[in-house]
């Protein structure tokens, strides 16, 4: 598989000169099979989803979007996704089932007047909205394992995606210090690549707990416990500039080097980067 990192920022998009190297768009990762040119699966739909339209070269998108949850920074790209909002597109949107409500109605809380000019029905092409329960599913030709993770403000999932040979886990909003059930351990165990929330530093523990997020040390500890091959730190705080993220990565690598698994590779998510799962490119 290949992972296209289209948006790696958390909470709020962060444009500007101090966010050039790591990027300012919010959460979105496109997944490709090695033998396919175009992605058929997107993990989250933050502002980074807009980048996928350019990569498709004018073609309509045909595939699925898996939403971890419904906070703005994970859904805001949907109505601005030009490759999906056109005739010929076929898009299946999956989101955590909750409150006995339809997936369409859940999404429309932030995508309907007066909060937004159109409802989900205003998108052109063929769009279907589906509530997803935890467990194992086949979506867009991939094996997908969904598990509920600890986060504030609505049901939130982490996802494990496999092509039957290699695997990645995507857990961008997660507060393991507030509870990490066995299902989450199963989700990340022995994964090739773990993309995990690392929005806060150890010195910001109170903020991390208040917002339901992880510290860098939390992410490293989970990756070590899971025996993940590579940890990719993501969901960067909007105020964290490029130089801050350089220092964050240096500190995370020191933590990994002194852990029970010093062989753990630690990287930091960078918008525009492509990662090959099961053989990461440098």
C-alpha positions, 0 to 999 in steps of 0.5 A, spaced: 500 500 500 501 507 499 499 512 503 498 519 501 498 524 506 494 530 504 493 533 511 496 532 517 494 538 522 489 538 527 484 542 530 484 548 525 488 549 518 494 553 519 496 557 513 502 561 513 510 561 512 511 558 518 507 552 516 510 550 509 515 544 511 510 540 514 503 543 511 497 546 514 491 542 512 487 538 516 486 531 517 486 526 510 490 520 508 489 517 501 490 510 501 492 506 494 494 499 492 501 498 489 498 496 483 493 502 482 495 509 480 488 512 484 486 512 491 480 508 492 480 510 500 480 516 504 481 516 511 478 522 514 476 528 510 479 535 513 481 540 508 487 536 506 481 532 502 482 538 497 489 536 494 486 529 492 482 533 486 489 535 483 492 528 484 486 525 480 487 530 474 480 532 473 477 525 474 471 524 478 473 520 485 470 513 485 471 510 492 470 510 500 471 515 505 472 513 512 471 518 517 474 517 524 469 522 527 465 528 526 469 534 528 470 540 523 477 538 522 475 531 519 469 533 515 470 540 513 473 538 506 467 534 503 463 540 500 470 542 497 472 536 494 471 537 487 473 530 484 467 528 488 462 534 487 461 532 480 457 528 475 460 521 475 463 521 482 461 515 486 463 516 493 461 512 500 462 515 506 462 511 512 462 514 519 461 512 526 454 509 528 451 513 534 445 515 537 440 511 533 441 517 527 442 516 520 449 517 517 446 523 513 443 526 519 449 526 523 453 529 517 448 534 516 449 537 523 455 541 520 453 541 513 446 544 512 443 551 513 444 556 516 451 553 518 453 551 511 449 553 504 447 546 502 446 539 505 449 533 503 444 532 498 447 538 494 453 534 492 453 532 485 454 525 483 452 519 487 454 519 494 451 514 500 452 515 507 453 509 512 453 508 519 459 503 521 459 499 527 466 497 530 468 490 527 471 488 521 469 490 514 471 490 507 471 497 504 473 499 497 477 492 497 481 493 503 480 489 510 478 495 515 478 494 522 474 499 526 475 500 534 472 505 538 477 510 541 477 515 547 476 522 545 471 527 547 465 530 543 462 524 540 463 517 538 470 516 535 474 510 531 481 508 529 482 504 523 486 499 521 487 498 514 490 492 510 491 489 503 492 482 506 500 483 506 501 489 509 497 494 514 497 501 517 493 503 523 490 510 523 488 513 530 489 521 529 484 523 535 486 519 541 487 520 549 490 513 551 492 516 558 484 516 559 483 509 557 485 504 552 481 498 551 483 491 549 480 493 542 485 498 541 490 494 542 488 489 537 487 495 532 494 497 533 498 490 534 504 488 530 502 494 525 507 496 519 505 503 520 501 507 526 499 514 524 497 516 531 495 523 534 501 527 537 498 533 538 501 535 545 507 535 549 508 532 556 508 539 559 502 540 556 498 534 559 493 538 562 491 540 555 491 533 552 487 530 557 482 536 557 481 536 549 482 528 549 488 527 545 495 524 546 502 527 548 508 525 544 510 520 549 503 517 549 504 515 542 511 512 543 509 508 548 503 505 545 507 504 539 512 500 543 507 496 546 503 494 540 510 492 536 509 497 531 514 497 526 514 505 524 510 510 528 508 516 524 506 522 529 500 526 526 495 531 528 500 537 529 497 542 533 495 548 529 500 553 533 506 548 532 511 551 527 516 547 523 521 548 527 517 546 533 515 540 529 523 538 528 524 539 535 518 534 537 521 529 532 527 529 535 524 528 542 520 522 540 526 519 537 530 519 543 524 516 547 524 511 542 531 509 543 531 508 550 524 504 550 523 497 550 523 497 543 529 501 540 528 499 533 522 502 533 522 507 527 519 514 528 517 519 523 513 525 523 507 526 518 509 531 512 503 534 508 504 531 501 509 525 503 507 518 500 509 513 505 510 505 502 507 501 507 511 494 508 517 498 505 517 505 507 521 510 503 526 514 506 
